[in-house]
């Protein structure tokens, strides 16, 4: 704090000495200089924070874009190649059903146009089930494990921001 206060005091001293001939009181000079340099520092900090947030959003969007799939896209791609197995993916879909499976894991089953295959998302936190409802449009971030029977399994999944909401956030900066 002492380091950031020193330039402010120095500016106030310089302003005071230059304004003595103009008839401005020392209190007026000190107050106006401290206020204006403080406002400038706040503006610079806000601009730096906004730039850092913008850069992080751009990284998140790039990461999301290459690994975001709808339920149907992910099922088709995983059936065609095992290249998605043991990889982190984002899946966007509509909730068909939620529940707790036989080994006490919370899960979400996503709707699919495919009559046989679907995506089963195994959540890391049971509390997420409390806010998820059938019919909700959601995005999950999870590790694709491959198929068990007719379900493509994503484990260690958490609810994530959708790609479109990240892009909206960037536009609104």
JOKAUR-V942933 format. One record per residue. N is the residue number from 1. SS is DSSP state (alpha for helix, beta for strand, coil for the rest). D_CENTER is the distance of its C-alpha to the mean C-alpha in Angstrom with 1 decimal. Layout:
N:SS:D_CENTER
N:SS:D_CENTER
This chain:
1:coil:31.3
2:alpha:34.8
3:alpha:33.6
4:alpha:31.7
5:alpha:34.6
6:alpha:37.3
7:alpha:36.4
8:alpha:36.3
9:alpha:39.7
10:alpha:41.0
11:alpha:40.0
12:alpha:41.6
13:alpha:44.8
14:alpha:45.1
15:alpha:44.5
16:alpha:47.1
17:alpha:49.7
18:alpha:49.3
19:alpha:49.5
20:alpha:52.5
21:alpha:54.8
22:alpha:53.0
23:coil:53.8
24:coil:50.2
25:coil:50.1
26:alpha:48.3
27:alpha:46.2
28:alpha:45.0
29:alpha:44.2
30:alpha:42.3
31:alpha:40.3
32:alpha:39.3
33:alpha:38.4
34:alpha:36.3
35:alpha:34.5
36:alpha:33.9
37:alpha:32.8
38:alpha:30.4
39:alpha:28.9
40:alpha:28.6
41:alpha:26.8
42:alpha:24.3
43:alpha:23.8
44:alpha:23.4
45:alpha:20.9
46:alpha:18.8
47:alpha:19.1
48:alpha:18.1
49:alpha:15.0
50:alpha:14.0
51:alpha:14.9
52:alpha:12.8
53:alpha:9.6
54:alpha:10.9
55:alpha:11.6
56:alpha:8.3
57:alpha:6.9
58:alpha:10.2
59:alpha:10.0
60:alpha:7.0
61:alpha:9.1
62:alpha:12.2
63:alpha:11.3
64:alpha:10.3
65:alpha:13.4
66:alpha:15.9
67:alpha:15.1
68:beta:14.3
69:beta:17.5
70:beta:19.0
71:alpha:21.1
72:alpha:24.2
73:alpha:23.1
74:alpha:22.0
75:alpha:25.3
76:alpha:27.3
77:alpha:25.8
78:alpha:26.1
79:alpha:29.7
80:alpha:30.6
81:coil:29.4
82:alpha:28.3
83:alpha:26.1
84:alpha:22.9
85:coil:24.3
86:coil:22.8
87:beta:19.7
88:beta:16.1
89:beta:15.2
90:beta:13.0
91:beta:15.5
92:beta:15.5
93:beta:18.5
94:beta:20.5
95:beta:21.5
96:beta:25.2
97:beta:25.8
98:beta:24.3
99:beta:26.4
100:beta:27.4
101:coil:29.2
102:coil:32.4
103:coil:31.0
104:coil:28.9
105:coil:25.5
106:beta:23.3
107:beta:22.6
108:beta:21.5
109:beta:23.6
110:beta:22.3
111:coil:24.8
112:coil:26.2
113:coil:28.9
114:coil:30.6
115:coil:33.3
116:coil:33.2
117:coil:29.8
118:beta:26.5
119:beta:23.3
120:beta:23.3
121:beta:20.0
122:beta:20.9
123:beta:18.5
124:coil:18.2
125:coil:18.5
126:alpha:21.3
127:alpha:19.9
128:alpha:17.3
129:alpha:20.4
130:alpha:21.4
131:coil:18.9
132:coil:19.1
133:coil:22.1
134:coil:24.1
135:coil:23.2
136:coil:19.5
137:beta:17.4
138:beta:14.5
139:beta:12.2
140:beta:12.6
141:beta:11.8
142:beta:15.2
143:beta:18.2
144:beta:20.8
145:beta:24.2
146:beta:26.6
147:beta:28.8
148:beta:30.7
149:coil:33.3
150:coil:31.6
151:beta:28.0
152:beta:25.4
153:beta:23.8
154:beta:20.2
155:beta:20.1
156:beta:17.8
157:beta:15.4
158:beta:12.6
159:beta:11.0
160:coil:7.8
161:coil:6.2
162:coil:9.0
163:alpha:9.7
164:alpha:11.5
165:alpha:9.1
166:alpha:6.9
167:alpha:10.4
168:alpha:11.5
169:alpha:9.2
170:alpha:10.7
171:alpha:14.0
172:coil:14.1
173:coil:13.9
